[in-house]
Amino acid sequence: MQRLAMDLRMLSRELSHYVEHQVRVGFFGSGVGFSLILGFSVAYACYYLSSIAKKPQLVTGGESFSRFLQDHCPVVTETYYPTVWCWESRGQTLLRPFITSKPLVQYRNELIKTADGGQISLDWFDNDNSKRYMDASTRPTVLLLPGLTGTSKESYILHMIHLSEELGYRYVVFNNRGVAGENLLTPRTYCCSNTEDLETVIHHVHSLYPSAPFLAAGVSMGGMLLLNYLGKIGPKTPLKAAATFSVGWNTFACTESLEKPLNWLLFNYYLTTCLQSSVNKHRHMFVKQIDMDHVMKAKSIREFDKRFTSVMFGYRTIDDYYTDASPNRRLKSVGIPVLCLNSVDDVFSPSHAIPIEAAKQNPNVALVLTSYGGHIGFLEGIWPRQSTYMDRVFKQFVQAMIEHGHELSSM
């Protein structure tokens, strides 16, 4: 209560200062107008601090992991203050790509071959100017997996790299086949249930720097792919730890939520057109096995997956694909420390589908659940141009695992 009172006084002072200096003329510049605005501001501040700003729920499968996070990743136990004028789920989700800055990151591109004759585009940030890890052979390496149609150019990927650049780490972004401007050499794209390309990338990166600590982080679909990989391979991975953000835990629940009228209008149709555009660039590669005209008429992600993705990867039905794609069913098999940040108001990943009970059964898993934040939103501050709550969780967790991860084995 003492902290709440301090927060209330601070926010009230800021609002009062803003109103006093910005609102000067007409009715709103009068004493009555000022009093009304100030009264409304104080009432809103009370509501915000009592109902919106909350500590996240931390769910772990083991006491040792919980203590480790509290000691070395304190942001997961601190109150998250969403942007005061934009805390609603859809607003946070829609605003982030437009309002957050895009830090400049200079990549080195590498194309690697796959067993089926295809190629994967990797974008490296080598961080050769690192003063903390001058020896490239032991410089910590973090693999980043973007979302559904995302690449290394996404603002959330750029922020992850920029925010942690000072820590001296090396980053490599895994661009899914055909989305980063490279040609498709075989009639195959990607999906979140097939982990073969990710396994190829992890093996390749680890073979280049076998002595370097190796971690991974996935966002949205990238997190689903990462969790499915970890669930399949268990502890037999060169990765030391992993983090996921805004993962869709149950694909059926995700698509059902996104097919609600408002969500379809704001998100589903747009993402469907993005997927169609992505595959249409390589249309000539698929015409022998897929009815591309039928694919281009899809009006939802579910229809696209039924007509393209499930066919591409040999699933008998769309339900078979969605069952295999859902990472909640593999969470119990994850064999390395994994932190998973989700917002319970995320329309892409409904709260009722978050596998809380499954997480409690695995000592390697920690769920961090905020009340607000949307899908890859987690905006904070009055004008959230720079880092978000998600970025801070990522930075603290990666640093904790690299610098103190050995403590987990001794707890």
C-alpha positions in Angstrom: 0.0 0.0 0.0 2.9 2.4 0.7 4.4 1.7 -2.7 0.9 2.3 -4.3 0.5 5.6 -2.5 4.0 6.7 -3.7 3.2 5.7 -7.2 -0.2 7.6 -7.0 1.5 10.8 -5.8 4.2 10.6 -8.4 1.7 10.0 -11.3 -0.6 12.8 -10.0 2.3 15.3 -9.9 3.3 14.4 -13.5 -0.3 14.7 -14.7 -0.7 18.0 -12.8 2.5 19.3 -14.3 1.5 18.3 -17.8 -1.9 19.9 -17.6 -0.6 23.1 -16.1 2.0 23.6 -18.8 0.2 22.2 -21.8 -3.4 23.2 -21.4 -3.6 27.0 -21.4 -6.5 28.4 -23.3 -10.4 28.4 -23.4 -12.5 26.4 -21.1 -9.7 24.0 -20.3 -7.4 26.9 -19.4 -9.9 28.2 -16.9 -9.9 27.3 -13.2 -13.0 25.1 -13.6 -11.5 23.3 -16.6 -8.2 22.7 -14.9 -10.0 21.3 -11.8 -12.1 19.0 -13.9 -9.1 17.7 -15.8 -7.0 17.3 -12.7 -9.8 15.5 -10.9 -10.3 13.1 -13.9 -6.5 12.6 -14.0 -6.3 11.7 -10.4 -9.3 9.3 -10.7 -7.7 7.7 -13.7 -4.4 7.4 -11.9 -6.1 5.6 -9.0 -7.8 3.2 -11.4 -4.5 2.6 -13.3 -2.4 1.9 -10.2 -5.0 -0.3 -8.6 -6.2 -2.3 -11.6 -3.7 -2.0 -14.5 -0.2 -1.8 -13.0 0.4 -5.3 -11.5 3.2 -7.7 -10.8 3.3 -10.6 -13.2 2.4 -14.1 -12.1 5.5 -16.3 -11.9 4.8 -20.0 -12.4 7.7 -22.4 -12.1 8.1 -26.1 -11.9 10.8 -25.9 -9.3 11.7 -23.8 -6.3 15.3 -23.5 -7.4 14.4 -21.9 -10.8 12.1 -19.5 -9.0 14.8 -18.4 -6.6 17.3 -18.1 -9.4 15.0 -15.7 -11.4 14.2 -13.6 -8.3 18.0 -13.2 -7.6 19.2 -12.7 -11.2 16.2 -11.7 -13.2 14.3 -9.4 -10.9 12.2 -7.8 -13.6 9.9 -10.8 -13.6 8.8 -10.1 -10.0 8.5 -6.3 -10.4 5.3 -4.4 -11.2 4.8 -3.9 -14.9 3.5 -0.4 -15.8 1.9 -0.5 -19.2 1.8 2.7 -21.2 -0.9 4.7 -19.4 -2.8 5.8 -22.5 -2.4 2.4 -24.3 -2.7 -0.7 -22.1 -5.5 -2.5 -23.9 -4.4 -5.7 -25.7 -5.3 -4.8 -29.3 -3.9 -1.3 -28.8 -0.6 -2.6 -27.5 -0.4 -5.1 -30.3 -1.2 -2.7 -33.1 0.9 0.2 -31.8 4.2 -1.4 -31.2 5.4 -1.8 -34.8 4.6 1.8 -35.5 5.7 3.6 -32.3 8.9 1.8 -31.4 12.1 2.8 -33.0 14.2 0.6 -35.2 17.8 0.6 -34.0 20.5 0.4 -36.6 22.0 -3.1 -36.7 24.6 -4.1 -39.3 24.2 -7.8 -40.2 26.5 -10.2 -42.0 24.4 -12.6 -44.1 25.1 -16.3 -44.6 23.2 -18.8 -46.7 23.5 -22.4 -45.5 22.4 -25.5 -47.3 19.9 -28.0 -46.1 19.7 -31.8 -46.5 16.9 -31.5 -49.1 18.8 -29.1 -51.3 17.2 -25.9 -49.9 18.9 -22.9 -48.3 18.4 -20.9 -45.1 19.3 -17.3 -44.7 21.1 -16.4 -41.4 21.8 -12.8 -40.4 24.7 -12.4 -38.0 25.6 -9.6 -35.6 29.1 -10.7 -34.7 29.8 -7.9 -32.2 33.5 -8.0 -33.0 34.0 -4.8 -31.0 32.9 -6.6 -27.8 35.2 -5.6 -24.9 33.8 -8.1 -22.5 34.3 -11.1 -24.8 37.2 -10.3 -27.1 37.8 -13.9 -28.0 35.2 -14.8 -30.7 35.5 -18.5 -30.0 34.0 -18.1 -26.5 31.8 -15.1 -27.1 28.2 -16.0 -26.0 25.9 -16.7 -29.0 22.2 -16.0 -29.0 20.0 -17.4 -31.7 16.8 -15.3 -32.4 13.7 -16.7 -34.1 11.2 -14.1 -35.4 7.4 -14.5 -35.7 5.1 -15.8 -38.4 6.2 -13.7 -41.4 9.0 -11.9 -39.5 12.7 -11.4 -40.4 15.8 -9.9 -38.9 14.4 -6.5 -39.7 11.5 -6.6 -37.2 11.7 -3.9 -34.6 11.5 -6.4 -31.7 14.5 -8.3 -33.1 16.5 -5.1 -33.5 15.7 -4.0 -30.0 16.7 -7.4 -28.5 20.1 -7.0 -30.2 20.6 -3.3 -29.5 19.6 -3.6 -25.8 22.0 -6.4 -25.2 24.8 -5.3 -27.5 26.6 -3.7 -24.5 26.7 -7.1 -22.9 29.1 -8.2 -25.6 27.1 -11.1 -27.0 27.0 -12.4 -30.6 23.5 -12.8 -32.3 22.3 -14.8 -35.2 18.8 -14.4 -36.6 17.2 -17.5 -38.2 15.0 -16.3 -41.2 12.6 -19.0 -42.2 12.8 -20.2 -45.8 11.7 -17.7 -48.5 10.9 -14.7 -46.3 14.2 -12.7 -46.3 14.6 -12.2 -50.0 16.5 -15.4 -50.8 15.3 -17.7 -53.5 13.6 -21.0 -52.7 15.6 -23.8 -54.2 13.0 -26.5 -53.3 9.2 -26.5 -53.1 9.2 -26.1 -49.3 8.6 -23.3 -46.9 8.2 -23.6 -43.1 5.8 -24.3 -40.3 6.0 -24.3 -36.5 5.7 -28.1 -36.1 8.6 -29.1 -38.4 11.8 -28.5 -36.6 14.3 -29.9 -39.2 15.5 -26.4 -40.4 15.9 -25.2 -36.8 17.9 -28.3 -36.0 20.1 -27.7 -39.0 20.7 -24.1 -37.9 21.5 -25.0 -34.3 23.9 -27.7 -35.4 25.6 -25.2 -37.8 26.0 -22.4 -35.3 27.2 -24.7 -32.6 29.8 -26.3 -34.9 31.2 -22.8 -35.6 31.6 -21.9 -32.0 31.5 -25.1 -29.9 33.1 -23.4 -26.9 30.8 -20.5 -26.7 27.7 -20.4 -24.4 24.7 -20.9 -26.7 21.2 -19.7 -26.0 18.0 -19.1 -28.1 14.9 -16.9 -28.0 11.8 -17.1 -30.1 9.0 -14.7 -30.6 5.4 -15.7 -31.4 5.6 -18.5 -34.0 9.4 -18.5 -33.6 8.8 -19.4 -29.9 6.4 -22.1 -30.9 9.0 -23.6 -33.2 11.6 -23.4 -30.5 9.5 -25.0 -27.9 8.5 -27.8 -30.2 12.2 -28.4 -30.9 13.0 -28.5 -27.2 10.1 -30.8 -26.5 11.2 -33.2 -29.1 14.9 -33.3 -28.3 14.8 -32.9 -24.5 18.1 -32.2 -22.8 20.2 -33.4 -25.8 20.6 -29.9 -27.2 23.7 -27.7 -27.4 21.5 -24.8 -26.1 22.2 -23.8 -22.6 18.8 -22.0 -22.1 16.0 -20.5 -24.0 13.3 -17.8 -23.8 10.0 -17.4 -25.6 7.7 -14.4 -26.0 3.9 -14.3 -26.8 3.8 -17.9 -27.8 0.6 -19.5 -29.1 0.3 -22.5 -26.8 -2.7 -24.2 -28.4 -3.1 -23.7 -32.1 -6.8 -24.5 -32.0 -7.5 -21.9 -29.3 -5.3 -19.3 -31.1 -7.1 -19.6 -34.4 -10.5 -19.7 -32.7 -9.7 -16.4 -30.9 -8.4 -14.8 -34.1 -11.5 -15.7 -36.0 -13.7 -13.6 -33.7 -15.1 -10.7 -35.9 -13.0 -7.8 -34.5 -9.8 -9.9 -34.2 -10.3 -11.2 -37.8 -10.7 -7.6 -39.0 -7.7 -6.2 -37.1 -5.2 -9.1 -37.3 -6.3 -12.3 -39.0 -7.0 -11.1 -42.5 -3.9 -8.9 -42.6 -1.7 -11.8 -41.5 -3.3 -14.1 -44.1 -2.5 -11.6 -46.9 1.1 -11.5 -45.6 1.3 -15.3 -45.8 -0.2 -15.3 -49.3 2.2 -12.6 -50.5 5.2 -14.6 -49.1 4.3 -17.8 -50.9 3.1 -16.1 -54.1 6.6 -14.8 -54.6 7.7 -18.4 -55.1 4.5 -19.5 -56.8 6.2 -21.4 -59.6 7.8 -23.8 -57.0 4.5 -25.0 -55.7 2.1 -25.3 -58.7 2.8 -29.0 -59.2 1.7 -30.0 -55.7 -0.6 -27.2 -54.4 -3.6 -25.4 -55.9 -2.2 -21.9 -55.6 -5.3 -20.2 -56.9 -7.3 -21.8 -54.1 -4.6 -20.7 -51.6 -4.8 -17.1 -52.7 -8.5 -17.0 -52.0 -8.0 -17.9 -48.3 -9.6 -15.4 -46.0 -8.1 -16.6 -42.7 -5.0 -18.2 -41.3 -6.9 -21.4 -40.8 -8.0 -21.5 -44.4 -4.4 -20.8 -45.5 -3.0 -23.5 -43.3 -5.7 -26.0 -44.6 -5.0 -25.2 -48.2 -1.2 -24.7 -48.1 0.8 -25.4 -44.9 -0.8 -28.8 -43.9 -0.6 -29.9 -47.6 3.0 -28.8 -47.9 4.1 -30.8 -44.9 2.1 -33.9 -45.6 -0.6 -33.7 -42.9 -3.8 -35.7 -43.5 -6.0 -32.9 -42.1 -5.7 -29.4 -40.7 -6.5 -30.8 -37.3 -3.6 -33.2 -37.5 -1.3 -30.2 -38.3 -2.7 -28.0 -35.5 -2.3 -30.8 -32.9 1.3 -31.4 -33.9 2.0 -27.6 -34.0 0.8 -26.9 -30.4 3.8 -26.6 -28.0 1.7 -27.2 -24.9 1.7 -30.9 -25.4 5.5 -31.0 -25.4 6.2 -28.7 -22.5 6.8 -31.6 -20.1 9.7 -32.9 -22.1 11.7 -29.6 -22.2 15.1 -30.4 -20.7 16.9 -27.0 -20.3 15.9 -23.8 -18.4 13.2 -22.0 -20.4 11.5 -18.7 -19.5 8.2 -18.0 -21.3 6.6 -14.5 -21.2 2.9 -14.2 -22.1 0.3 -11.6 -21.5 -3.1 -13.1 -20.4 -4.9 -10.5 -22.6 -3.2 -11.6 -25.8 -5.9 -12.3 -28.4 -3.3 -14.4 -30.3 -2.9 -16.7 -27.3 -5.9 -16.9 -25.0 -5.2 -17.2 -21.3 -7.3 -20.4 -20.9 -4.9 -22.2 -23.2 -1.7 -21.3 -21.3 -0.4 -24.6 -19.8 0.0 -23.5 -16.2 -0.4 -27.0 -14.7 2.0 -28.5 -17.2 4.6 -25.9 -16.4 4.3 -26.7 -12.7 5.3 -30.3 -13.5 8.6 -29.4 -15.2 11.4 -27.8 -13.0 13.0 -26.4 -16.2 10.1 -24.2 -17.1 9.1 -20.7 -15.9 6.0 -18.9 -17.1 5.9 -15.1 -16.6 2.3 -13.9 -17.1 1.4 -10.2 -17.2 -2.1 -8.9 -17.0 -1.7 -6.6 -19.9 0.7 -6.3 -22.8 -1.1 -7.8 -25.9 0.8 -9.8 -28.5 4.5 -8.7 -28.7 3.4 -5.4 -27.2 4.5 -4.9 -23.5 4.8 -1.2 -24.1 5.8 0.9 -21.0 6.5 4.6 -20.3 4.6 7.7 -21.5 6.1 7.6 -25.0 7.4 4.0 -25.6 9.8 4.5 -28.4 12.7 2.6 -26.8 12.8 -0.7 -24.9 9.7 -2.5 -23.7 9.1 -4.8 -20.7 9.7 -7.8 -23.0 13.1 -6.4 -24.0 14.1 -6.0 -20.4 13.0 -9.6 -19.5 15.0 -10.9 -22.5 18.1 -8.9 -21.5 18.0 -9.9 -17.8 17.3 -13.5 -18.4 20.0 -14.0 -21.1 22.6 -12.3 -18.9 21.5 -14.3 -15.9 21.9 -17.6 -17.7 25.2 -16.7 -19.2 26.8 -15.3 -16.0 25.0 -17.3 -13.3 23.5 -20.3 -15.0 25.9 -22.6 -13.2 24.1 -21.9 -10.0 21.0 -23.7 -11.2 22.8 -27.0 -11.3 24.0 -26.6 -7.8 20.7 -25.6 -6.3 
